[in-house]
Amino acid sequence: MRSTPEHRLSRRGLLAGGAVTAVGALAACAPDRAAPAAAPAARPVADGSAAEEFHGPHQAGVATLPQAHAVFLGLDLRPGTDREAVVRLMRLLTDDARRLTAGRPALADLETELAALPARLTVTFGFGPGLFTAVKADDLRPGSVAVLPSFKIDKLEEHWSGGDLLVQICADDGLALAHALRVIVKDARAFATVRWTQRGFRRSPHTQPAGMTQRNLMGQLDGTVNPRPGSPEFDKAVWVSEGPSWLRGGTTLVLRRIRMELETWDAVDRSGREFSVGRRLDDGAPLTGRAEHDEPDFGRTDPSGLPVISEFAHIRRARVPDPSMRMLRRPYNYDEGVNAEGKSDSGLLFASYQADIARQYIPVQRKLAELDLLNEWTTPIGSAVFAIPPGCGPTGWIGETLLG
Amino acid sequence: MRSTPEHRLSRRGLLAGGAVTAVGALAACAPDRAAPAAAPAARPVADGSAAEEFHGPHQAGVATLPQAHAVFLGLDLRPGTDREAVVRLMRLLTDDARRLTAGRPALADLETELAALPARLTVTFGFGPGLFTAVKADDLRPGSVAVLPSFKIDKLEEHWSGGDLLVQICADDGLALAHALRVIVKDARAFATVRWTQRGFRRSPHTQPAGMTQRNLMGQLDGTVNPRPGSPEFDKAVWVSEGPSWLRGGTTLVLRRIRMELETWDAVDRSGREFSVGRRLDDGAPLTGRAEHDEPDFGRTDPSGLPVISEFAHIRRARVPDPSMRMLRRPYNYDEGVNAEGKSDSGLLFASYQADIARQYIPVQRKLAELDLLNEWTTPIGSAVFAIPPGCGPTGWIGETLLG
């Protein structure tokens, strides 16, 4: 395998890693106030030859340091695609993913050279409710892998919602992503039709040091309270450890397409924006604190007796005190066409991974849908839910614990 | 200015540059046969804080090492937008570009933090035929900055063609690009409507070493015979040095949206693909040579007396023997939606910059349109032409040589 730890360290990474002492002296150049650059800059940064390990107890693409580009592909199984066909499909797509993520062409791949630089490509599979029905395994579907309850803020569009099979493809390079997408779509064609493709982007580890919180298109830091991969809280929050045994080591994904009303957001000044979120825009500190990761003081009031962090501020409504009950948010921005009058079609591909949608996602979403100042400028227009099976070994395939 | 040479060298770049001796030992890891990694890897690679100089005799975004992302924005001036209004518009947009490319927010920019990491952002302006009419300067329009003659391979779509004003925005980061686009569109809104936005991507200098030829979505190396920035041939080929004096130091852009018929391309085997292009797919060597940059031997015949490089092969048809008559190609891939049956909307944003469209672009395009085996799998669906004015100084604005 190319994806040994040695190979994952790129040339550039090795060089940077070997010169950590120089970083401190240069960190003062960092232009973003929210960017304490010293520590993260010492991490190796991958070049195009870097590969993420495909095999393991969990699928890659969840705990993986988020790549710059993503495409979420929603497929519908063709009528008559039964259990045996789904097994063939998953064996085929697993083989594609195993090869492509390691920088090797897929079988019968004619553009073999496009596979050579995977740029941390990951390919992650998820099963929607319809797949369980098709393979006659509805009894093995976790109850919350189902259409979400409707929230009053939703304006869901059918063509951005649902889907039997998810393929989430992420990479630090657009060409690697496009090639992988094309291979997967081609090999799935006999079994499934394309329901939607949703493309997104975020700052890559090349643009800002790994581990720094990302900004979304509204300019907000997004993901401050994420559980940290590798911590016990992360494992408990993200990986399934109870319920149907086939899903242990897996997770569940809620994918929401959230349109941002950037035109009206423009009419809000900075203090209005900070009031809505409950954090300062520049460094992401809670309005009661001094640094991004300070604990918000929800009890503090201003001289007039009103809470400093509003009852309706996003961080108060989204608050989950127990870290092991938080969801992992791994969102991507989207920015599609601009209409003649300059109105953009922009927003967030909100992607949250959690062990249990019913216990972790839905209560938070209920609170947000009820009252969250940000609802004024955000509209959910797509929604889909998938079980993300555990990973597999070098001779296995994704889905074998359910279908094998 | 932040864009001094010192600042352009990133932390990571400085580290890599200081450790050149380590590169040779590691170069053997390079997975792509066409990638002799040793020399280019020693070049500094920019992180998100890197800025491209906005000021100078030429606009940035032409000779600039191509960034990973691009959006080409085509604007139509609103009826009644006269010379005075165009001057106001160009002053305004120049100010935006000057600030954003240096990592500073635009005036009245509410998402100031999104400007902080420009990631080599460039903003390049171009004037289409309609702008000259609007400012009553048709006599100063170079003759070939006009609708191109129609080629028999064209299937042009109006909504991908034409435009009075081009804004080409490129960056190594999607968020920097999206923010700059939004600022520009917003500030242009009173003067112009959006005719089209065309988004593209290519491998960034992080994915493969700078200076290596790019592959397109058909898997071909694309741009082997480009003139080399900094060479006398480049200056002669790209920058205008005769004709209307206002355009000296500028150039002209032909932007063609070329759809790739990837479905039928899939039916062609590798030898068929190599025959069509006249180069080997793996390393880009001409079929008569051993390495990418070897001169093709168009006279060589095979034992049966047929030319080794076909009369209809792309490299023969596109051949321009005089380097100073070549155009600079700076193309981007596009990959939009996938339909239900898995057919992708993919292709190339062909962007060529040349001193003289009539002498450099049109003769080559005529030869290609007549007979080029690649025409079978490529269809021009959009076409636009712009004069790219020269650059400006710190107190100047783009277009001042025409409108000032």
HADDOCK unambig.tbl for C-alpha pairs under 7 A between the chains (distance, minus, plus):
assign (segid A and resid 11 and name CA) (segid B and resid 26 and name CA) 6.56 0.50 0.50
assign (segid A and resid 12 and name CA) (segid B and resid 16 and name CA) 6.41 0.50 0.50
assign (segid A and resid 15 and name CA) (segid B and resid 15 and name CA) 6.69 0.50 0.50
assign (segid A and resid 15 and name CA) (segid B and resid 16 and name CA) 5.85 0.50 0.50
assign (segid A and resid 15 and name CA) (segid B and resid 19 and name CA) 6.69 0.50 0.50
assign (segid A and resid 16 and name CA) (segid B and resid 12 and name CA) 6.37 0.50 0.50
assign (segid A and resid 16 and name CA) (segid B and resid 15 and name CA) 5.88 0.50 0.50
assign (segid A and resid 16 and name CA) (segid B and resid 16 and name CA) 6.72 0.50 0.50
assign (segid A and resid 19 and name CA) (segid B and resid 15 and name CA) 6.74 0.50 0.50
assign (segid A and resid 26 and name CA) (segid B and resid 11 and name CA) 6.51 0.50 0.50
assign (segid A and resid 31 and name CA) (segid B and resid 49 and name CA) 6.94 0.50 0.50
assign (segid A and resid 31 and name CA) (segid B and resid 116 and name CA) 6.03 0.50 0.50
assign (segid A and resid 32 and name CA) (segid B and resid 113 and name CA) 6.93 0.50 0.50
assign (segid A and resid 32 and name CA) (segid B and resid 116 and name CA) 5.61 0.50 0.50
assign (segid A and resid 47 and name CA) (segid B and resid 206 and name CA) 5.45 0.50 0.50
assign (segid A and resid 47 and name CA) (segid B and resid 207 and name CA) 5.05 0.50 0.50
assign (segid A and resid 48 and name CA) (segid B and resid 206 and name CA) 6.62 0.50 0.50
assign (segid A and resid 48 and name CA) (segid B and resid 207 and name CA) 3.78 0.50 0.50
assign (segid A and resid 48 and name CA) (segid B and resid 208 and name CA) 5.92 0.50 0.50
assign (segid A and resid 49 and name CA) (segid B and resid 31 and name CA) 6.88 0.50 0.50
assign (segid A and resid 111 and name CA) (segid B and resid 218 and name CA) 6.95 0.50 0.50
assign (segid A and resid 111 and name CA) (segid B and resid 219 and name CA) 5.18 0.50 0.50
assign (segid A and resid 113 and name CA) (segid B and resid 32 and name CA) 6.97 0.50 0.50
assign (segid A and resid 113 and name CA) (segid B and resid 219 and name CA) 6.57 0.50 0.50
assign (segid A and resid 113 and name CA) (segid B and resid 282 and name CA) 6.51 0.50 0.50
assign (segid A and resid 114 and name CA) (segid B and resid 219 and name CA) 6.04 0.50 0.50
assign (segid A and resid 116 and name CA) (segid B and resid 31 and name CA) 5.99 0.50 0.50
assign (segid A and resid 116 and name CA) (segid B and resid 32 and name CA) 5.52 0.50 0.50
assign (segid A and resid 119 and name CA) (segid B and resid 207 and name CA) 6.53 0.50 0.50
assign (segid A and resid 173 and name CA) (segid B and resid 203 and name CA) 6.18 0.50 0.50
assign (segid A and resid 173 and name CA) (segid B and resid 207 and name CA) 6.70 0.50 0.50
assign (segid A and resid 174 and name CA) (segid B and resid 201 and name CA) 6.13 0.50 0.50
assign (segid A and resid 174 and name CA) (segid B and resid 202 and name CA) 6.50 0.50 0.50
assign (segid A and resid 174 and name CA) (segid B and resid 203 and name CA) 6.75 0.50 0.50
assign (segid A and resid 175 and name CA) (segid B and resid 202 and name CA) 6.38 0.50 0.50
assign (segid A and resid 175 and name CA) (segid B and resid 203 and name CA) 6.37 0.50 0.50
assign (segid A and resid 185 and name CA) (segid B and resid 342 and name CA) 5.87 0.50 0.50
assign (segid A and resid 186 and name CA) (segid B and resid 342 and name CA) 6.72 0.50 0.50
assign (segid A and resid 189 and name CA) (segid B and resid 341 and name CA) 6.82 0.50 0.50
assign (segid A and resid 189 and name CA) (segid B and resid 342 and name CA) 6.54 0.50 0.50
assign (segid A and resid 193 and name CA) (segid B and resid 340 and name CA) 5.10 0.50 0.50
assign (segid A and resid 193 and name CA) (segid B and resid 341 and name CA) 5.54 0.50 0.50
assign (segid A and resid 193 and name CA) (segid B and resid 342 and name CA) 6.88 0.50 0.50
assign (segid A and resid 194 and name CA) (segid B and resid 339 and name CA) 6.45 0.50 0.50
assign (segid A and resid 194 and name CA) (segid B and resid 340 and name CA) 4.30 0.50 0.50
assign (segid A and resid 194 and name CA) (segid B and resid 341 and name CA) 6.35 0.50 0.50
assign (segid A and resid 194 and name CA) (segid B and resid 342 and name CA) 6.13 0.50 0.50
assign (segid A and resid 195 and name CA) (segid B and resid 340 and name CA) 6.14 0.50 0.50
assign (segid A and resid 197 and name CA) (segid B and resid 337 and name CA) 6.68 0.50 0.50
assign (segid A and resid 197 and name CA) (segid B and resid 338 and name CA) 6.84 0.50 0.50
assign (segid A and resid 201 and name CA) (segid B and resid 174 and name CA) 6.12 0.50 0.50
assign (segid A and resid 202 and name CA) (segid B and resid 174 and name CA) 6.49 0.50 0.50
assign (segid A and resid 202 and name CA) (segid B and resid 175 and name CA) 6.38 0.50 0.50
assign (segid A and resid 203 and name CA) (segid B and resid 173 and name CA) 6.19 0.50 0.50
assign (segid A and resid 203 and name CA) (segid B and resid 174 and name CA) 6.73 0.50 0.50
assign (segid A and resid 203 and name CA) (segid B and resid 175 and name CA) 6.35 0.50 0.50
assign (segid A and resid 206 and name CA) (segid B and resid 47 and name CA) 5.43 0.50 0.50
assign (segid A and resid 206 and name CA) (segid B and resid 48 and name CA) 6.62 0.50 0.50
assign (segid A and resid 207 and name CA) (segid B and resid 47 and name CA) 5.02 0.50 0.50
assign (segid A and resid 207 and name CA) (segid B and resid 48 and name CA) 3.76 0.50 0.50
assign (segid A and resid 207 and name CA) (segid B and resid 119 and name CA) 6.55 0.50 0.50
assign (segid A and resid 207 and name CA) (segid B and resid 173 and name CA) 6.71 0.50 0.50
assign (segid A and resid 208 and name CA) (segid B and resid 48 and name CA) 5.92 0.50 0.50
assign (segid A and resid 218 and name CA) (segid B and resid 111 and name CA) 6.96 0.50 0.50
assign (segid A and resid 219 and name CA) (segid B and resid 111 and name CA) 5.18 0.50 0.50
assign (segid A and resid 219 and name CA) (segid B and resid 113 and name CA) 6.58 0.50 0.50
assign (segid A and resid 219 and name CA) (segid B and resid 114 and name CA) 6.05 0.50 0.50
assign (segid A and resid 282 and name CA) (segid B and resid 113 and name CA) 6.51 0.50 0.50
assign (segid A and resid 337 and name CA) (segid B and resid 197 and name CA) 6.65 0.50 0.50
assign (segid A and resid 338 and name CA) (segid B and resid 197 and name CA) 6.83 0.50 0.50
assign (segid A and resid 339 and name CA) (segid B and resid 194 and name CA) 6.45 0.50 0.50
assign (segid A and resid 340 and name CA) (segid B and resid 193 and name CA) 5.11 0.50 0.50
assign (segid A and resid 340 and name CA) (segid B and resid 194 and name CA) 4.31 0.50 0.50
assign (segid A and resid 340 and name CA) (segid B and resid 195 and name CA) 6.12 0.50 0.50
assign (segid A and resid 341 and name CA) (segid B and resid 189 and name CA) 6.85 0.50 0.50
assign (segid A and resid 341 and name CA) (segid B and resid 193 and name CA) 5.56 0.50 0.50
assign (segid A and resid 341 and name CA) (segid B and resid 194 and name CA) 6.36 0.50 0.50
assign (segid A and resid 342 and name CA) (segid B and resid 185 and name CA) 5.86 0.50 0.50
assign (segid A and resid 342 and name CA) (segid B and resid 186 and name CA) 6.71 0.50 0.50
assign (segid A and resid 342 and name CA) (segid B and resid 189 and name CA) 6.55 0.50 0.50
assign (segid A and resid 342 and name CA) (segid B and resid 193 and name CA) 6.88 0.50 0.50
assign (segid A and resid 342 and name CA) (segid B and resid 194 and name CA) 6.13 0.50 0.50
